[in-house]
Amino acid sequence: MALPTDLQSALDTELRRFPNQELSRAVDRLSTRYREGRAATTPIMNSDSDVAAYAGYRMPATYAAVRAVLDEVATFAPEFSPKSHVDVGGGTGTALWAAAGTWSTLTELTVVEQVEKALALGRKLAASAKSPALRSATWRRGVIDPKTPLPAADLVTLSYVLGELPEAMRSRTVAWLAASGAMVVLIEPGTPAGYSRIAEARAQLLDMGRSLVAPCPHEHACPIPRGSDWCHFSARLPRVGAHRLIKEGTLNFEDEKFSYVAASTVPLSRAENRILRHPLKRKGLVSLQLCSNDGALSETTVTKRHGPLYRAARDTTWGSPWPPLS
Ligand SMILES: C[S@@+](CC[C@H](N)C(=O)[O-])C[C@H]1O[C@@H](n2cnc3c(N)ncnc32)[C@H](O)[C@@H]1O
């Protein structure tokens, strides 16, 4: 799941304005801060180099995660053709690019973000987008404020933001987003803490009468025992251009782990089962760990005797619906 070429080249151009050492120092500082996982009382990104470093090292990864999630939503909601999208805490606009990649129907894109420098870079990157919707996006400075209604939108996203909010703000924020979006999509890092925030938001969205679209194949209580396991998925992305230099890694790819929930005001189809782990492939058989539509966790083994289903099991991946959609 690579960045779109127009975004990649705009990002490389912007990053070339900074000495590599300055970006690497900012990346170190930001990644240490994000690993701490505590809520932020003041914005974590402060300077131009912070914002550029965030864009360089996190946009490719958050794009891969958000795009994977939105593509999954589109698969289960083929009739959902959003025109408007509001992304809250949108930083440099990653989720806008992902949404525009998933739905060509989008015409009104809005980012709400507290850091002016992030908005400025996001606006600059979007100015070279091929998509007219991205080029005409609205970049609005604002803080999450559940007392002020968000503009209504077909799609509302909150990507890698819940964890930065004080705990007391999280459920009010979820209610605020759900009040304005027909489809609400929340994405968090694929860590136990990120999953825990998603699990709480999932329960809240169900209490509010929302219908789950993905990843859950059911609306029962989440069967994953919190504390010992967590529901998360993975998106592989290439490390290219400035991203590779900043990461100073030897690998030419990375795997971004994420947890998510997508919920709609109207009931839509869902997966029959969701694959929760890398399928275990042995000679003549494939074992799948599943979350099933009866609300339970299960394991199934598909063997050569299952014919076409076995071939599908050989090809399937962690996070996919099972059986595959025809
Ligand atoms: C980890 S970054 C994620 C950026 C982007 N959503 C992404 O997926 O790449 C978190 C963003 O949320 C913004 N943010 C955090 N708390 C906020 C608040 N109370 N109001 C508005 N933006 C906020 C931060 O400034 C930052 O840009």
The ligand as an SDF file (V2000), in Angstrom:
LIG
                    3D

 27 29  0  0  0  0  0  0  0  0999 V2000
   -0.6260   11.2070   15.6170 C   0  0  0  0  0  0  0  0  0  0  0  0
   -1.2180   12.5950   14.7640 S   0  0  0  0  0  0  0  0  0  0  0  0
   -2.2780   11.8520   13.5150 C   0  0  0  0  0  0  0  0  0  0  0  0
   -2.4160   12.7030   12.3170 C   0  0  0  0  0  0  0  0  0  0  0  0
   -3.2720   12.1080   11.2130 C   0  0  0  0  0  0  0  0  0  0  0  0
   -4.6320   11.9300   11.6590 N   0  0  0  0  0  0  0  0  0  0  0  0
   -2.6890   10.7960   10.7120 C   0  0  0  0  0  0  0  0  0  0  0  0
   -3.3850    9.7770   10.7790 O   0  0  0  0  0  0  0  0  0  0  0  0
   -1.5660   10.7970   10.2180 O   0  0  0  0  0  0  0  0  0  0  0  0
   -2.4290   13.2660   15.8510 C   0  0  0  0  0  0  0  0  0  0  0  0
   -2.9900   14.5810   15.3340 C   0  0  0  0  0  0  0  0  0  0  0  0
   -4.1110   14.9430   16.1270 O   0  0  0  0  0  0  0  0  0  0  0  0
   -4.0420   16.3210   16.3850 C   0  0  0  0  0  0  0  0  0  0  0  0
   -4.7690   16.5910   17.6390 N   0  0  0  0  0  0  0  0  0  0  0  0
   -4.5330   16.0370   18.8500 C   0  0  0  0  0  0  0  0  0  0  0  0
   -5.3910   16.5220   19.7620 N   0  0  0  0  0  0  0  0  0  0  0  0
   -6.1840   17.4160   19.1080 C   0  0  0  0  0  0  0  0  0  0  0  0
   -7.2560   18.2600   19.5060 C   0  0  0  0  0  0  0  0  0  0  0  0
   -7.6710   18.2860   20.7660 N   0  0  0  0  0  0  0  0  0  0  0  0
   -7.8560   19.0350   18.5770 N   0  0  0  0  0  0  0  0  0  0  0  0
   -7.4270   19.0110   17.2720 C   0  0  0  0  0  0  0  0  0  0  0  0
   -6.3930   18.2380   16.8350 N   0  0  0  0  0  0  0  0  0  0  0  0
   -5.7940   17.4490   17.7380 C   0  0  0  0  0  0  0  0  0  0  0  0
   -2.5410   16.5850   16.5440 C   0  0  0  0  0  0  0  0  0  0  0  0
   -2.2000   17.9410   16.4250 O   0  0  0  0  0  0  0  0  0  0  0  0
   -1.9890   15.7120   15.4220 C   0  0  0  0  0  0  0  0  0  0  0  0
   -1.9420   16.3930   14.2020 O   0  0  0  0  0  0  0  0  0  0  0  0
  1  2  1  0
  2  3  1  0
  2 10  1  0
  3  4  1  0
  4  5  1  0
  5  6  1  0
  5  7  1  0
  7  8  2  0
  7  9  1  0
 10 11  1  0
 11 12  1  0
 11 26  1  0
 12 13  1  0
 13 14  1  0
 13 24  1  0
 14 15  1  0
 14 23  1  0
 15 16  2  0
 16 17  1  0
 17 18  1  0
 17 23  2  0
 18 19  1  0
 18 20  2  0
 20 21  1  0
 21 22  2  0
 22 23  1  0
 24 25  1  0
 24 26  1  0
 26 27  1  0
M  CHG  2   2   1   9  -1
M  END
$$$$
